[in-house]
Amino acid sequence: MAHVDSAHLLELALGNAAPGDDDAEALLHVGDCDRCRDELGMLIRLVTAARTATAVDLPIPPPEHIWLRITREVSRERGTPPPRDRPRPDAGPGS
């Protein structure tokens, strides 16, 4: 059997694949193939991490002084004076 398609491995990792001949063959192949076994293991770890993530695991916006430094660096590279207003990370162009 050829390597198991990555999309099929993802379905197996998600638990979305319906039991059947295709899944049985894929799992037999995974049992014998280091490459597919490693990929399935990595996908299972990823799915587990995503499903168990909590709000505390999510990234937070950087502190205000970081945005000010970024603004100064970009202004210096462009050769323009830095803006007087404090930058807002959620503001789009022209805001």
Secondary structure, DSSP 8 states (H G I E B T S, - for coil): -----HHHHHHHHHT-S-SSHHHHHHHHHHHH-HHHHHHHHHHHHHHHHHHH--GGGS-----HHHHHHHHHHHHHHHT----SS---TT--TT-
